[in-house]
Amino acid sequence: MTINDHEAIITFDSEIGLFYGEFIGLNGSAGFYGDSTDDLYEQGALSLHRFLEVCSEQGINPYQS
């Protein structure tokens, strides 16, 4: 799945009945849960925004070298 030009891998967590997304190519974890594709896009965008915001605030390169 691509959210704001960033790739995420989506899996299904059968224990809680939700999909789990994890962005790839970042230097840390920016994961998110959702119960539908719309929810995944929304939650993913929020997670990615927050991750990039924290990296910017701390002067950290958010991408893997």
mmCIF file as Biopython writes it, N, C-alpha, C and O atoms, coordinates in Angstrom:
data_model
#
loop_
_atom_site.group_PDB
_atom_site.id
_atom_site.type_symbol
_atom_site.label_atom_id
_atom_site.label_alt_id
_atom_site.label_comp_id
_atom_site.label_asym_id
_atom_site.label_entity_id
_atom_site.label_seq_id
_atom_site.pdbx_PDB_ins_code
_atom_site.Cartn_x
_atom_site.Cartn_y
_atom_site.Cartn_z
_atom_site.occupancy
_atom_site.B_iso_or_equiv
_atom_site.auth_seq_id
_atom_site.auth_asym_id
_atom_site.pdbx_PDB_model_num
ATOM 1   N N  . MET A ? 1  ? 0.852   -1.163  0.000  1.0 0.0 1  A 1 
ATOM 2   C CA . MET A ? 1  ? 0.000   0.000   0.000  1.0 0.0 1  A 1 
ATOM 3   C C  . MET A ? 1  ? 0.900   1.228   0.000  1.0 0.0 1  A 1 
ATOM 4   O O  . MET A ? 1  ? 1.919   1.254   0.690  1.0 0.0 1  A 1 
ATOM 5   N N  . THR A ? 2  ? 0.532   2.230   -0.760 1.0 0.0 2  A 1 
ATOM 6   C CA . THR A ? 2  ? 1.288   3.475   -0.808 1.0 0.0 2  A 1 
ATOM 7   C C  . THR A ? 2  ? 0.456   4.585   -0.165 1.0 0.0 2  A 1 
ATOM 8   O O  . THR A ? 2  ? -0.691  4.823   -0.543 1.0 0.0 2  A 1 
ATOM 9   N N  . ILE A ? 3  ? 1.056   5.249   0.806  1.0 0.0 3  A 1 
ATOM 10  C CA . ILE A ? 3  ? 0.410   6.355   1.506  1.0 0.0 3  A 1 
ATOM 11  C C  . ILE A ? 3  ? 1.355   7.541   1.457  1.0 0.0 3  A 1 
ATOM 12  O O  . ILE A ? 3  ? 2.476   7.472   1.961  1.0 0.0 3  A 1 
ATOM 13  N N  . ASN A ? 4  ? 0.903   8.627   0.850  1.0 0.0 4  A 1 
ATOM 14  C CA . ASN A ? 4  ? 1.732   9.838   0.720  1.0 0.0 4  A 1 
ATOM 15  C C  . ASN A ? 4  ? 3.116   9.522   0.162  1.0 0.0 4  A 1 
ATOM 16  O O  . ASN A ? 4  ? 4.127   9.993   0.683  1.0 0.0 4  A 1 
ATOM 17  N N  . ASP A ? 5  ? 3.153   8.730   -0.889 1.0 0.0 5  A 1 
ATOM 18  C CA . ASP A ? 5  ? 4.387   8.340   -1.583 1.0 0.0 5  A 1 
ATOM 19  C C  . ASP A ? 5  ? 5.332   7.473   -0.749 1.0 0.0 5  A 1 
ATOM 20  O O  . ASP A ? 5  ? 6.514   7.367   -1.075 1.0 0.0 5  A 1 
ATOM 21  N N  . HIS A ? 6  ? 4.839   6.863   0.302  1.0 0.0 6  A 1 
ATOM 22  C CA . HIS A ? 6  ? 5.635   5.956   1.137  1.0 0.0 6  A 1 
ATOM 23  C C  . HIS A ? 6  ? 4.990   4.576   1.112  1.0 0.0 6  A 1 
ATOM 24  O O  . HIS A ? 6  ? 3.775   4.444   1.262  1.0 0.0 6  A 1 
ATOM 25  N N  . GLU A ? 7  ? 5.808   3.560   0.922  1.0 0.0 7  A 1 
ATOM 26  C CA . GLU A ? 7  ? 5.311   2.185   0.853  1.0 0.0 7  A 1 
ATOM 27  C C  . GLU A ? 7  ? 5.126   1.595   2.259  1.0 0.0 7  A 1 
ATOM 28  O O  . GLU A ? 7  ? 5.945   1.804   3.154  1.0 0.0 7  A 1 
ATOM 29  N N  . ALA A ? 8  ? 4.042   0.863   2.419  1.0 0.0 8  A 1 
ATOM 30  C CA . ALA A ? 8  ? 3.767   0.162   3.675  1.0 0.0 8  A 1 
ATOM 31  C C  . ALA A ? 8  ? 3.375   -1.275  3.358  1.0 0.0 8  A 1 
ATOM 32  O O  . ALA A ? 8  ? 2.711   -1.553  2.359  1.0 0.0 8  A 1 
ATOM 33  N N  . ILE A ? 9  ? 3.795   -2.165  4.221  1.0 0.0 9  A 1 
ATOM 34  C CA . ILE A ? 9  ? 3.411   -3.577  4.116  1.0 0.0 9  A 1 
ATOM 35  C C  . ILE A ? 9  ? 2.222   -3.787  5.051  1.0 0.0 9  A 1 
ATOM 36  O O  . ILE A ? 9  ? 2.247   -3.364  6.207  1.0 0.0 9  A 1 
ATOM 37  N N  . ILE A ? 10 ? 1.193   -4.436  4.545  1.0 0.0 10 A 1 
ATOM 38  C CA . ILE A ? 10 ? -0.025  -4.664  5.311  1.0 0.0 10 A 1 
ATOM 39  C C  . ILE A ? 10 ? -0.171  -6.161  5.595  1.0 0.0 10 A 1 
ATOM 40  O O  . ILE A ? 10 ? -0.041  -6.989  4.695  1.0 0.0 10 A 1 
ATOM 41  N N  . THR A ? 11 ? -0.439  -6.488  6.839  1.0 0.0 11 A 1 
ATOM 42  C CA . THR A ? 11 ? -0.718  -7.870  7.238  1.0 0.0 11 A 1 
ATOM 43  C C  . THR A ? 11 ? -2.020  -7.863  8.051  1.0 0.0 11 A 1 
ATOM 44  O O  . THR A ? 11 ? -2.525  -6.807  8.430  1.0 0.0 11 A 1 
ATOM 45  N N  . PHE A ? 12 ? -2.540  -9.041  8.304  1.0 0.0 12 A 1 
ATOM 46  C CA . PHE A ? 12 ? -3.754  -9.154  9.095  1.0 0.0 12 A 1 
ATOM 47  C C  . PHE A ? 12 ? -3.419  -9.782  10.433 1.0 0.0 12 A 1 
ATOM 48  O O  . PHE A ? 12 ? -2.806  -10.848 10.484 1.0 0.0 12 A 1 
ATOM 49  N N  . ASP A ? 13 ? -3.814  -9.135  11.511 1.0 0.0 13 A 1 
ATOM 50  C CA . ASP A ? 13 ? -3.607  -9.651  12.867 1.0 0.0 13 A 1 
ATOM 51  C C  . ASP A ? 13 ? -4.890  -10.360 13.285 1.0 0.0 13 A 1 
ATOM 52  O O  . ASP A ? 13 ? -5.850  -9.726  13.724 1.0 0.0 13 A 1 
ATOM 53  N N  . SER A ? 14 ? -4.894  -11.671 13.145 1.0 0.0 14 A 1 
ATOM 54  C CA . SER A ? 14 ? -6.111  -12.449 13.414 1.0 0.0 14 A 1 
ATOM 55  C C  . SER A ? 14 ? -6.493  -12.451 14.893 1.0 0.0 14 A 1 
ATOM 56  O O  . SER A ? 14 ? -7.653  -12.685 15.232 1.0 0.0 14 A 1 
ATOM 57  N N  . GLU A ? 15 ? -5.537  -12.195 15.765 1.0 0.0 15 A 1 
ATOM 58  C CA . GLU A ? 15 ? -5.846  -12.168 17.201 1.0 0.0 15 A 1 
ATOM 59  C C  . GLU A ? 15 ? -6.762  -11.006 17.568 1.0 0.0 15 A 1 
ATOM 60  O O  . GLU A ? 15 ? -7.605  -11.135 18.454 1.0 0.0 15 A 1 
ATOM 61  N N  . ILE A ? 16 ? -6.600  -9.881  16.896 1.0 0.0 16 A 1 
ATOM 62  C CA . ILE A ? 16 ? -7.428  -8.719  17.216 1.0 0.0 16 A 1 
ATOM 63  C C  . ILE A ? 16 ? -8.385  -8.342  16.081 1.0 0.0 16 A 1 
ATOM 64  O O  . ILE A ? 16 ? -9.206  -7.437  16.230 1.0 0.0 16 A 1 
ATOM 65  N N  . GLY A ? 17 ? -8.275  -9.039  14.949 1.0 0.0 17 A 1 
ATOM 66  C CA . GLY A ? 17 ? -9.184  -8.823  13.837 1.0 0.0 17 A 1 
ATOM 67  C C  . GLY A ? 17 ? -8.991  -7.513  13.097 1.0 0.0 17 A 1 
ATOM 68  O O  . GLY A ? 17 ? -9.947  -6.954  12.558 1.0 0.0 17 A 1 
ATOM 69  N N  . LEU A ? 18 ? -7.748  -7.015  13.067 1.0 0.0 18 A 1 
ATOM 70  C CA . LEU A ? 18 ? -7.442  -5.768  12.364 1.0 0.0 18 A 1 
ATOM 71  C C  . LEU A ? 18 ? -6.259  -5.955  11.435 1.0 0.0 18 A 1 
ATOM 72  O O  . LEU A ? 18 ? -5.430  -6.845  11.631 1.0 0.0 18 A 1 
ATOM 73  N N  . PHE A ? 19 ? -6.191  -5.114  10.429 1.0 0.0 19 A 1 
ATOM 74  C CA . PHE A ? 19 ? -5.025  -5.079  9.553  1.0 0.0 19 A 1 
ATOM 75  C C  . PHE A ? 19 ? -3.953  -4.220  10.218 1.0 0.0 19 A 1 
ATOM 76  O O  . PHE A ? 19 ? -4.260  -3.243  10.899 1.0 0.0 19 A 1 
ATOM 77  N N  . TYR A ? 20 ? -2.691  -4.597  10.010 1.0 0.0 20 A 1 
ATOM 78  C CA . TYR A ? 20 ? -1.569  -3.839  10.558 1.0 0.0 20 A 1 
ATOM 79  C C  . TYR A ? 20 ? -0.674  -3.402  9.415  1.0 0.0 20 A 1 
ATOM 80  O O  . TYR A ? 20 ? -0.315  -4.203  8.552  1.0 0.0 20 A 1 
ATOM 81  N N  . GLY A ? 21 ? -0.318  -2.139  9.413  1.0 0.0 21 A 1 
ATOM 82  C CA . GLY A ? 21 ? 0.575   -1.604  8.395  1.0 0.0 21 A 1 
ATOM 83  C C  . GLY A ? 21 ? 1.870   -1.131  9.009  1.0 0.0 21 A 1 
ATOM 84  O O  . GLY A ? 21 ? 1.893   -0.629  10.133 1.0 0.0 21 A 1 
ATOM 85  N N  . GLU A ? 22 ? 2.939   -1.292  8.273  1.0 0.0 22 A 1 
ATOM 86  C CA . GLU A ? 22 ? 4.268   -0.849  8.717  1.0 0.0 22 A 1 
ATOM 87  C C  . GLU A ? 22 ? 4.977   -0.256  7.508  1.0 0.0 22 A 1 
ATOM 88  O O  . GLU A ? 22 ? 5.134   -0.918  6.482  1.0 0.0 22 A 1 
ATOM 89  N N  . PHE A ? 23 ? 5.404   1.000   7.638  1.0 0.0 23 A 1 
ATOM 90  C CA . PHE A ? 23 ? 6.129   1.647   6.549  1.0 0.0 23 A 1 
ATOM 91  C C  . PHE A ? 23 ? 7.515   1.045   6.411  1.0 0.0 23 A 1 
ATOM 92  O O  . PHE A ? 23 ? 8.158   0.708   7.405  1.0 0.0 23 A 1 
ATOM 93  N N  . ILE A ? 24 ? 7.966   0.913   5.184  1.0 0.0 24 A 1 
ATOM 94  C CA . ILE A ? 24 ? 9.306   0.398   4.923  1.0 0.0 24 A 1 
ATOM 95  C C  . ILE A ? 24 ? 10.180  1.549   4.431  1.0 0.0 24 A 1 
ATOM 96  O O  . ILE A ? 24 ? 9.682   2.536   3.890  1.0 0.0 24 A 1 
ATOM 97  N N  . GLY A ? 25 ? 11.485  1.406   4.628  1.0 0.0 25 A 1 
ATOM 98  C CA . GLY A ? 25 ? 12.431  2.413   4.173  1.0 0.0 25 A 1 
ATOM 99  C C  . GLY A ? 25 ? 12.655  3.542   5.166  1.0 0.0 25 A 1 
ATOM 100 O O  . GLY A ? 25 ? 13.380  4.493   4.874  1.0 0.0 25 A 1 
ATOM 101 N N  . LEU A ? 26 ? 12.034  3.441   6.340  1.0 0.0 26 A 1 
ATOM 102 C CA . LEU A ? 26 ? 12.245  4.447   7.373  1.0 0.0 26 A 1 
ATOM 103 C C  . LEU A ? 26 ? 13.287  3.949   8.373  1.0 0.0 26 A 1 
ATOM 104 O O  . LEU A ? 26 ? 13.544  2.748   8.460  1.0 0.0 26 A 1 
ATOM 105 N N  . ASN A ? 27 ? 13.883  4.867   9.123  1.0 0.0 27 A 1 
ATOM 106 C CA . ASN A ? 27 ? 14.909  4.466   10.086 1.0 0.0 27 A 1 
ATOM 107 C C  . ASN A ? 27 ? 14.327  4.016   11.422 1.0 0.0 27 A 1 
ATOM 108 O O  . ASN A ? 27 ? 15.076  3.709   12.349 1.0 0.0 27 A 1 
ATOM 109 N N  . GLY A ? 28 ? 13.017  3.974   11.528 1.0 0.0 28 A 1 
ATOM 110 C CA . GLY A ? 28 ? 12.344  3.535   12.746 1.0 0.0 28 A 1 
ATOM 111 C C  . GLY A ? 28 ? 10.966  2.999   12.403 1.0 0.0 28 A 1 
ATOM 112 O O  . GLY A ? 28 ? 10.617  2.837   11.234 1.0 0.0 28 A 1 
ATOM 113 N N  . SER A ? 29 ? 10.200  2.732   13.430 1.0 0.0 29 A 1 
ATOM 114 C CA . SER A ? 29 ? 8.892   2.126   13.240 1.0 0.0 29 A 1 
ATOM 115 C C  . SER A ? 29 ? 7.796   3.189   13.155 1.0 0.0 29 A 1 
ATOM 116 O O  . SER A ? 29 ? 7.719   4.092   13.988 1.0 0.0 29 A 1 
ATOM 117 N N  . ALA A ? 30 ? 6.970   3.064   12.149 1.0 0.0 30 A 1 
ATOM 118 C CA . ALA A ? 30 ? 5.781   3.906   11.998 1.0 0.0 30 A 1 
ATOM 119 C C  . ALA A ? 30 ? 4.639   2.975   11.609 1.0 0.0 30 A 1 
ATOM 120 O O  . ALA A ? 30 ? 4.235   2.916   10.448 1.0 0.0 30 A 1 
ATOM 121 N N  . GLY A ? 31 ? 4.129   2.255   12.595 1.0 0.0 31 A 1 
ATOM 122 C CA . GLY A ? 31 ? 3.088   1.272   12.351 1.0 0.0 31 A 1 
ATOM 123 C C  . GLY A ? 31 ? 1.705   1.854   12.607 1.0 0.0 31 A 1 
ATOM 124 O O  . GLY A ? 31 ? 1.560   2.899   13.242 1.0 0.0 31 A 1 
ATOM 125 N N  . PHE A ? 32 ? 0.686   1.155   12.097 1.0 0.0 32 A 1 
ATOM 126 C CA . PHE A ? 32 ? -0.690  1.616   12.244 1.0 0.0 32 A 1 
ATOM 127 C C  . PHE A ? 32 ? -1.645  0.451   12.031 1.0 0.0 32 A 1 
ATOM 128 O O  . PHE A ? 32 ? -1.310  -0.524  11.357 1.0 0.0 32 A 1 
ATOM 129 N N  . TYR A ? 33 ? -2.842  0.561   12.612 1.0 0.0 33 A 1 
ATOM 130 C CA . TYR A ? 33 ? -3.883  -0.449  12.493 1.0 0.0 33 A 1 
ATOM 131 C C  . TYR A ? 33 ? -5.105  0.148   11.815 1.0 0.0 33 A 1 
ATOM 132 O O  . TYR A ? 33 ? -5.336  1.356   11.876 1.0 0.0 33 A 1 
ATOM 133 N N  . GLY A ? 34 ? -5.881  -0.707  11.173 1.0 0.0 34 A 1 
ATOM 134 C CA . GLY A ? 34 ? -7.146  -0.285  10.580 1.0 0.0 34 A 1 
ATOM 135 C C  . GLY A ? 34 ? -8.019  -1.477  10.282 1.0 0.0 34 A 1 
ATOM 136 O O  . GLY A ? 34 ? -7.534  -2.601  10.152 1.0 0.0 34 A 1 
ATOM 137 N N  . ASP A ? 35 ? -9.319  -1.228  10.172 1.0 0.0 35 A 1 
ATOM 138 C CA . ASP A ? 35 ? -10.247 -2.326  9.876  1.0 0.0 35 A 1 
ATOM 139 C C  . ASP A ? 35 ? -10.752 -2.300  8.439  1.0 0.0 35 A 1 
ATOM 140 O O  . ASP A ? 35 ? -11.549 -3.150  8.042  1.0 0.0 35 A 1 
ATOM 141 N N  . SER A ? 36 ? -10.285 -1.315  7.652  1.0 0.0 36 A 1 
ATOM 142 C CA . SER A ? 36 ? -10.676 -1.209  6.240  1.0 0.0 36 A 1 
ATOM 143 C C  . SER A ? 36 ? -9.569  -0.459  5.499  1.0 0.0 36 A 1 
ATOM 144 O O  . SER A ? 36 ? -8.672  0.107   6.125  1.0 0.0 36 A 1 
ATOM 145 N N  . THR A ? 37 ? -9.631  -0.456  4.179  1.0 0.0 37 A 1 
ATOM 146 C CA . THR A ? 37 ? -8.606  0.281   3.430  1.0 0.0 37 A 1 
ATOM 147 C C  . THR A ? 37 ? -8.692  1.774   3.723  1.0 0.0 37 A 1 
ATOM 148 O O  . THR A ? 37 ? -7.663  2.440   3.845  1.0 0.0 37 A 1 
ATOM 149 N N  . ASP A ? 38 ? -9.895  2.301   3.835  1.0 0.0 38 A 1 
ATOM 150 C CA . ASP A ? 38 ? -10.029 3.726   4.172  1.0 0.0 38 A 1 
ATOM 151 C C  . ASP A ? 38 ? -9.401  4.027   5.526  1.0 0.0 38 A 1 
ATOM 152 O O  . ASP A ? 38 ? -8.701  5.027   5.686  1.0 0.0 38 A 1 
ATOM 153 N N  . ASP A ? 39 ? -9.654  3.164   6.488  1.0 0.0 39 A 1 
ATOM 154 C CA . ASP A ? 39 ? -9.094  3.339   7.826  1.0 0.0 39 A 1 
ATOM 155 C C  . ASP A ? 39 ? -7.570  3.216   7.798  1.0 0.0 39 A 1 
ATOM 156 O O  . ASP A ? 39 ? -6.871  3.968   8.478  1.0 0.0 39 A 1 
ATOM 157 N N  . LEU A ? 40 ? -7.058  2.270   7.012  1.0 0.0 40 A 1 
ATOM 158 C CA . LEU A ? 40 ? -5.602  2.117   6.891  1.0 0.0 40 A 1 
ATOM 159 C C  . LEU A ? 40 ? -4.966  3.369   6.296  1.0 0.0 40 A 1 
ATOM 160 O O  . LEU A ? 40 ? -3.929  3.824   6.777  1.0 0.0 40 A 1 
ATOM 161 N N  . TYR A ? 41 ? -5.578  3.929   5.255  1.0 0.0 41 A 1 
ATOM 162 C CA . TYR A ? 41 ? -5.045  5.159   4.661  1.0 0.0 41 A 1 
ATOM 163 C C  . TYR A ? 41 ? -5.041  6.298   5.684  1.0 0.0 41 A 1 
ATOM 164 O O  . TYR A ? 41 ? -4.061  7.032   5.806  1.0 0.0 41 A 1 
ATOM 165 N N  . GLU A ? 42 ? -6.139  6.432   6.406  1.0 0.0 42 A 1 
ATOM 166 C CA . GLU A ? 42 ? -6.246  7.517   7.393  1.0 0.0 42 A 1 
ATOM 167 C C  . GLU A ? 42 ? -5.242  7.341   8.533  1.0 0.0 42 A 1 
ATOM 168 O O  . GLU A ? 42 ? -4.506  8.268   8.872  1.0 0.0 42 A 1 
ATOM 169 N N  . GLN A ? 43 ? -5.223  6.155   9.113  1.0 0.0 43 A 1 
ATOM 170 C CA . GLN A ? 43 ? -4.315  5.906   10.236 1.0 0.0 43 A 1 
ATOM 171 C C  . GLN A ? 43 ? -2.857  5.923   9.790  1.0 0.0 43 A 1 
ATOM 172 O O  . GLN A ? 43 ? -1.986  6.389   10.525 1.0 0.0 43 A 1 
ATOM 173 N N  . GLY A ? 44 ? -2.594  5.418   8.598  1.0 0.0 44 A 1 
ATOM 174 C CA . GLY A ? 44 ? -1.240  5.426   8.057  1.0 0.0 44 A 1 
ATOM 175 C C  . GLY A ? 44 ? -0.730  6.837   7.844  1.0 0.0 44 A 1 
ATOM 176 O O  . GLY A ? 44 ? 0.416   7.145   8.172  1.0 0.0 44 A 1 
ATOM 177 N N  . ALA A ? 45 ? -1.574  7.691   7.297  1.0 0.0 45 A 1 
ATOM 178 C CA . ALA A ? 45 ? -1.190  9.087   7.073  1.0 0.0 45 A 1 
ATOM 179 C C  . ALA A ? 45 ? -0.884  9.784   8.394  1.0 0.0 45 A 1 
ATOM 180 O O  . ALA A ? 45 ? 0.074   10.552  8.486  1.0 0.0 45 A 1 
ATOM 181 N N  . LEU A ? 46 ? -1.689  9.520   9.412  1.0 0.0 46 A 1 
ATOM 182 C CA . LEU A ? 46 ? -1.441  10.107  10.725 1.0 0.0 46 A 1 
ATOM 183 C C  . LEU A ? 46 ? -0.133  9.605   11.329 1.0 0.0 46 A 1 
ATOM 184 O O  . LEU A ? 46 ? 0.652   10.390  11.861 1.0 0.0 46 A 1 
ATOM 185 N N  . SER A ? 47 ? 0.098   8.309   11.246 1.0 0.0 47 A 1 
ATOM 186 C CA . SER A ? 47 ? 1.314   7.711   11.790 1.0 0.0 47 A 1 
ATOM 187 C C  . SER A ? 47 ? 2.552   8.250   11.083 1.0 0.0 47 A 1 
ATOM 188 O O  . SER A ? 47 ? 3.537   8.609   11.727 1.0 0.0 47 A 1 
ATOM 189 N N  . LEU A ? 48 ? 2.495   8.304   9.763  1.0 0.0 48 A 1 
ATOM 190 C CA . LEU A ? 48 ? 3.628   8.795   8.981  1.0 0.0 48 A 1 
ATOM 191 C C  . LEU A ? 48 ? 3.891   10.267  9.289  1.0 0.0 48 A 1 
ATOM 192 O O  . LEU A ? 48 ? 5.041   10.668  9.473  1.0 0.0 48 A 1 
ATOM 193 N N  . HIS A ? 49 ? 2.845   11.059  9.346  1.0 0.0 49 A 1 
ATOM 194 C CA . HIS A ? 49 ? 2.999   12.484  9.651  1.0 0.0 49 A 1 
ATOM 195 C C  . HIS A ? 49 ? 3.690   12.677  10.998 1.0 0.0 49 A 1 
ATOM 196 O O  . HIS A ? 49 ? 4.624   13.470  11.116 1.0 0.0 49 A 1 
ATOM 197 N N  . ARG A ? 50 ? 3.233   11.959  11.992 1.0 0.0 50 A 1 
ATOM 198 C CA . ARG A ? 50 ? 3.816   12.090  13.338 1.0 0.0 50 A 1 
ATOM 199 C C  . ARG A ? 50 ? 5.269   11.639  13.346 1.0 0.0 50 A 1 
ATOM 200 O O  . ARG A ? 50 ? 6.117   12.294  13.952 1.0 0.0 50 A 1 
ATOM 201 N N  . PHE A ? 51 ? 5.567   10.525  12.679 1.0 0.0 51 A 1 
ATOM 202 C CA . PHE A ? 51 ? 6.939   10.017  12.618 1.0 0.0 51 A 1 
ATOM 203 C C  . PHE A ? 51 ? 7.855   11.057  11.977 1.0 0.0 51 A 1 
ATOM 204 O O  . PHE A ? 51 ? 8.921   11.361  12.514 1.0 0.0 51 A 1 
ATOM 205 N N  . LEU A ? 52 ? 7.448   11.599  10.839 1.0 0.0 52 A 1 
ATOM 206 C CA . LEU A ? 52 ? 8.268   12.593  10.140 1.0 0.0 52 A 1 
ATOM 207 C C  . LEU A ? 52 ? 8.395   13.879  10.952 1.0 0.0 52 A 1 
ATOM 208 O O  . LEU A ? 52 ? 9.441   14.528  10.934 1.0 0.0 52 A 1 
ATOM 209 N N  . GLU A ? 53 ? 7.344   14.239  11.654 1.0 0.0 53 A 1 
ATOM 210 C CA . GLU A ? 53 ? 7.360   15.429  12.509 1.0 0.0 53 A 1 
ATOM 211 C C  . GLU A ? 53 ? 8.380   15.284  13.637 1.0 0.0 53 A 1 
ATOM 212 O O  . GLU A ? 53 ? 9.158   16.204  13.891 1.0 0.0 53 A 1 
ATOM 213 N N  . VAL A ? 54 ? 8.382   14.145  14.309 1.0 0.0 54 A 1 
ATOM 214 C CA . VAL A ? 54 ? 9.333   13.898  15.402 1.0 0.0 54 A 1 
ATOM 215 C C  . VAL A ? 54 ? 10.761  13.885  14.866 1.0 0.0 54 A 1 
ATOM 216 O O  . VAL A ? 54 ? 11.660  14.452  15.487 1.0 0.0 54 A 1 
ATOM 217 N N  . CYS A ? 55 ? 10.974  13.248  13.727 1.0 0.0 55 A 1 
ATOM 218 C CA . CYS A ? 55 ? 12.310  13.233  13.135 1.0 0.0 55 A 1 
ATOM 219 C C  . CYS A ? 55 ? 12.777  14.655  12.835 1.0 0.0 55 A 1 
ATOM 220 O O  . CYS A ? 55 ? 13.930  15.001  13.096 1.0 0.0 55 A 1 
ATOM 221 N N  . SER A ? 56 ? 11.897  15.468  12.295 1.0 0.0 56 A 1 
ATOM 222 C CA . SER A ? 56 ? 12.242  16.855  11.978 1.0 0.0 56 A 1 
ATOM 223 C C  . SER A ? 56 ? 12.574  17.640  13.237 1.0 0.0 56 A 1 
ATOM 224 O O  . SER A ? 56 ? 13.554  18.385  13.273 1.0 0.0 56 A 1 
ATOM 225 N N  . GLU A ? 57 ? 11.755  17.470  14.271 1.0 0.0 57 A 1 
ATOM 226 C CA . GLU A ? 57 ? 11.980  18.173  15.544 1.0 0.0 57 A 1 
ATOM 227 C C  . GLU A ? 57 ? 13.320  17.803  16.166 1.0 0.0 57 A 1 
ATOM 228 O O  . GLU A ? 57 ? 13.963  18.635  16.805 1.0 0.0 57 A 1 
ATOM 229 N N  . GLN A ? 58 ? 13.739  16.556  15.979 1.0 0.0 58 A 1 
ATOM 230 C CA . GLN A ? 58 ? 14.973  16.071  16.595 1.0 0.0 58 A 1 
ATOM 231 C C  . GLN A ? 58 ? 16.166  16.112  15.648 1.0 0.0 58 A 1 
ATOM 232 O O  . GLN A ? 58 ? 17.265  15.703  16.024 1.0 0.0 58 A 1 
ATOM 233 N N  . GLY A ? 59 ? 15.970  16.595  14.438 1.0 0.0 59 A 1 
ATOM 234 C CA . GLY A ? 59 ? 17.055  16.694  13.474 1.0 0.0 59 A 1 
ATOM 235 C C  . GLY A ? 59 ? 17.570  15.358  12.995 1.0 0.0 59 A 1 
ATOM 236 O O  . GLY A ? 59 ? 18.756  15.207  12.701 1.0 0.0 59 A 1 
ATOM 237 N N  . ILE A ? 60 ? 16.660  14.371  12.914 1.0 0.0 60 A 1 
ATOM 238 C CA . ILE A ? 60 ? 17.015  13.010  12.521 1.0 0.0 60 A 1 
ATOM 239 C C  . ILE A ? 60 ? 16.569  12.761  11.081 1.0 0.0 60 A 1 
ATOM 240 O O  . ILE A ? 60 ? 15.464  13.142  10.696 1.0 0.0 60 A 1 
ATOM 241 N N  . ASN A ? 61 ? 17.430  12.123  10.289 1.0 0.0 61 A 1 
ATOM 242 C CA . ASN A ? 61 ? 17.047  11.701  8.945  1.0 0.0 61 A 1 
ATOM 243 C C  . ASN A ? 61 ? 16.040  10.557  9.090  1.0 0.0 61 A 1 
ATOM 244 O O  . ASN A ? 61 ? 16.379  9.527   9.673  1.0 0.0 61 A 1 
ATOM 245 N N  . PRO A ? 62 ? 14.819  10.705  8.578  1.0 0.0 62 A 1 
ATOM 246 C CA . PRO A ? 62 ? 13.798  9.679   8.776  1.0 0.0 62 A 1 
ATOM 247 C C  . PRO A ? 62 ? 13.975  8.440   7.892  1.0 0.0 62 A 1 
ATOM 248 O O  . PRO A ? 62 ? 13.284  7.439   8.082  1.0 0.0 62 A 1 
ATOM 249 N N  . TYR A ? 63 ? 14.888  8.504   6.940  1.0 0.0 63 A 1 
ATOM 250 C CA . TYR A ? 63 ? 15.036  7.409   5.967  1.0 0.0 63 A 1 
ATOM 251 C C  . TYR A ? 63 ? 16.273  6.579   6.238  1.0 0.0 63 A 1 
ATOM 252 O O  . TYR A ? 63 ? 17.283  7.080   6.734  1.0 0.0 63 A 1 
ATOM 253 N N  . GLN A ? 64 ? 16.178  5.307   5.906  1.0 0.0 64 A 1 
ATOM 254 C CA . GLN A ? 64 ? 17.331  4.411   6.038  1.0 0.0 64 A 1 
ATOM 255 C C  . GLN A ? 64 ? 18.420  4.841   5.083  1.0 0.0 64 A 1 
ATOM 256 O O  . GLN A ? 64 ? 18.150  5.305   3.975  1.0 0.0 64 A 1 
ATOM 257 N N  . SER A ? 65 ? 19.639  4.683   5.520  1.0 0.0 65 A 1 
ATOM 258 C CA . SER A ? 65 ? 20.792  5.049   4.667  1.0 0.0 65 A 1 
ATOM 259 C C  . SER A ? 65 ? 21.109  3.970   3.687  1.0 0.0 65 A 1 
ATOM 260 O O  . SER A ? 65 ? 22.042  4.108   2.897  1.0 0.0 65 A 1 
#
